[in-house]
Amino acid sequence: MSDKLNILLERLKAHQRTLILAMAEHDGLPAGSALRQAAELENVIAAVEAVAAEEADRARRGGPAAREPRGA
């Protein structure tokens, strides 16, 4: 599972980086929608990192893989 999470994390980070670099190409402030998208990506990146850390912790402890939603 951690491989899939890492792949997802890299895709999200790459997309966020592309978006930020595109915003940097223009003078002035970026559009609000672009700023929101970058912020939303940051939140999703943080969530994926948290799930990956939980999965790694469970694997170290020898626990079952997380199949239930977080907080359940």
C-alpha positions in Angstrom: 0.0 0.0 0.0 2.8 2.4 0.8 4.1 2.2 -2.8 0.7 3.4 -4.1 0.6 6.2 -1.5 4.1 7.3 -2.4 3.2 7.3 -6.1 0.0 9.3 -5.4 2.0 11.7 -3.2 4.6 12.3 -6.0 1.8 13.0 -8.5 0.1 15.5 -6.2 3.4 17.3 -5.5 4.3 17.5 -9.1 0.9 18.9 -10.0 1.1 21.5 -7.2 4.6 22.4 -8.3 3.5 22.9 -11.9 0.6 25.0 -10.8 2.8 27.2 -8.6 5.4 27.6 -11.3 2.7 28.6 -13.8 1.4 31.2 -11.3 4.9 32.6 -10.9 5.1 33.3 -14.7 2.5 36.1 -14.4 2.9 39.5 -12.9 0.6 40.4 -10.1 -1.4 38.1 -7.8 -2.5 34.8 -9.1 -6.2 34.2 -9.6 -8.1 33.2 -6.5 -9.1 29.9 -8.0 -5.4 29.0 -8.7 -4.5 29.9 -5.1 -7.4 27.8 -3.8 -6.3 24.8 -5.9 -2.7 25.1 -4.6 -4.0 25.3 -1.1 -6.3 22.3 -1.6 -3.5 20.3 -3.0 -1.4 21.2 0.1 -4.2 19.8 2.3 -4.4 16.6 0.3 -0.7 16.2 0.3 -0.7 16.5 4.1 -3.5 14.0 4.4 -1.7 11.4 2.2 1.5 11.9 4.2 -0.5 11.3 7.4 -2.0 8.1 6.0 1.4 6.9 4.7 2.9 7.5 8.2 0.0 5.6 9.8 0.5 2.7 7.4 4.3 2.7 8.1 3.7 2.7 11.8 1.2 -0.2 11.5 3.7 -2.2 9.4 6.5 -1.6 11.9 4.2 -2.9 14.7 3.0 -5.8 12.6 -0.6 -4.7 12.7 -3.1 -5.3 9.9 -3.2 -3.0 6.9 -5.5 -0.1 7.3 -8.8 -1.0 5.5 -11.1 1.1 7.6 -11.5 4.9 7.2 -9.4 7.2 9.4 -11.0 8.0 12.6 -13.2 5.0 12.6 
